[in-house]
Amino acid sequence: DVEKARALAKQKGVLFYLFTPMALTDAHLEEIKRKVKGLQPDGIVVNNVGLLALDLNVPVLLGYQMNVFNDNQLTHYNQQAVASIELNKTELAAFKQKGKLWYYAHGSPIVMSFKEQFSTDALTDKAEYTFRLYRNPLGTTEMLYSKQLGLLQHTPEILHLGISRLYLELDRDVGELTALY
């Protein structure tokens, strides 16, 4: 229930952001616009550049699927962003605008998006890695990485680099993991 989650977040001083998928049609953009207006979140995590052209009147955080690799992108979009999860510590250190940067520290990143729905909850590849499937409310499907990433051991170094915001994508043990980070 979104309203319960939002009320709990406000009580704990946590911001409530709407997460958007990467694969979006024009109809999806209109649906998201309606949802933002109705839900009035504290902000929106944008994973599709088409959303940036909409007048949503909420703060924007560019999601990790926007693959922000450099300062030029930060300057161009002029938004805070979760750095690409493909970057290493040396590449993260090279950013000059670290105040706009978030570090993906924990979660099951989306590795592929599908317009279709599937009749299964997971796909297994030839190497026998199993990838969970998430059906989002817009009717598309997202395939999640085969394992949950937990990068707590790298967090002190990332904070020392000057990146002070961590991005945690949690679907269980939220309180414990948030306190741990």
N, C-alpha and C positions, 0 to 999 in steps of 0.2 A: 504494500500500500504506500503510494508516494507521499500522501499527506502525513502518515505516521513517521516515515523516514525523515521527511522535512522538519517536522516538529521536534523529533529527537536530535537532529543535526543542530537546529537553532539552540536547543537547550544546552548542548555541549559546546557551542561556539564554533561549530563546523559549517562550512559553506556547502550548499546543495547545488551541484552542477549537473546539468543534463548531458549525457554522453550520446554522441551521434555516430552512426555507422559511416563507413567510407563509401560504400556503394549506395548511391541515392539517385532516384529519378526526379524529374521536375515535380511530380505529384508528391513525392516524399518531402521535398523542400517545403512545399505548402503545408503539409501535415506537421512538420517540425515547427514551422512558423506559428501554427495554431496552438501547438502544445506549449511552446515557450510563452505565448500570450496567456494561455489558461493557467499553466502551472506557476508562472513567474519565478523561475529558479534564480539563484544568486548569480548564475553564469551558465555557460555552455561550452562543452568540450567539442571542438570542431575537427572532424576528420575528413571533410570534403570541402574543397575550395569554393564550391558553389554556395555554401552557407554564408560565406563572408560578404556576399553581395546583398544579403537580406538585411533589412533594418530590424534587428531583433531586440535592441535596447537593453542588452545584458552584457556583462563582461565576457570576453572570449578567451579561451585557452586552446591553442592549437594542439591537437592530440598527437600522439606518437606516430599515427598513420600518415600524418602530413610530412613525415621524414625530414625534419628540420636538421640540416647538416652544417649550417654555417651562419655567420653574422649577416650576410647579405639577405638571407631569407627573413631573419628577424627584422631587419630594417624594412624590407619590402612589405611584409605583413603588418608590422608595427603592433604585434600582439605578444603576450607571453606564450611560451611553447614548451611542450615536453620534447626534449631532445630526442633525436632518432635513437632507438634502442641498439642500433648497429655501431654507434660511436664508442670508442675506447676512451680511457682517462686522458690520454695525451690530446686527443681530438677535442674532448670537452674542455680541457684547459685552454685551448686556443681561442675559445669564444671571448670576445671583448664585452658583450652585453649579458653577462652572467645573471644580472638581476632579472632578466626576462625568461631565464631558463629553468626548467624543471627536470629532475632526473627520475627516470623510470626505475623504481627500486624494487617493486614487488607486483606480481600478478601473472596472469596467463595471457600474454599478448595475442592479438588477432594476427594470424599469418596469411589468411586468405578470406575473401568475401565472395559470396554467391548471391545472385539475384533469386535463385531458386530455393525452395524448401526441400528438405530431405525427410525420408521416412525413418531415419535412424538418428541416434543421439551422438554418434561418433563414427569416424572413418579410421581405418588402419592401413598403413602403407606396407610396402614389400619388406621393409626392415622391421616390421611389427611394432612400429610406434603408433600409438593411438591418439588421435586428435579429437577432442570434444567439439561438438557443434552447438552453437547458440543461435536460436531463432529469435530475432529481435521483433519488437512489436510492429515494425514497418513491413514485415513479411520477407525480409532477406535473411540469409544465414551467414554466420561468421565461424570460421574454423579457428580454434584456439591452439596455441603451441602445445606440444605433447606433454610438457612438464610445466609446473608453476615455477617462475623465476623468483628467487629470493636473494637479493643482492645486499643484504644487511652488512656483510663483511666489507663492502666497498664504500659504504655510506660515509664513514669518517673522512676518507680521502676526497670524496666528492664535495663534502661540506668545506674541507680545507681549500679546495680549488676556488671556492666562492659561489658555488651553486647551493643555495640554501633551501630550495623547495624540493620535496620528494613527492613523487606520484605513486600512490599505492592503489592498485586495482584489486579490491577484495570482495569475495562473495561469501566468506565464512571466517570465523575467528577475528572479526573486525576489531573489536576492542583490544584483544591481546596483541595482535600484530601491530596495530597503530601505536600502542604503548611501547612495544619493543623498539620500533623505529624512532 
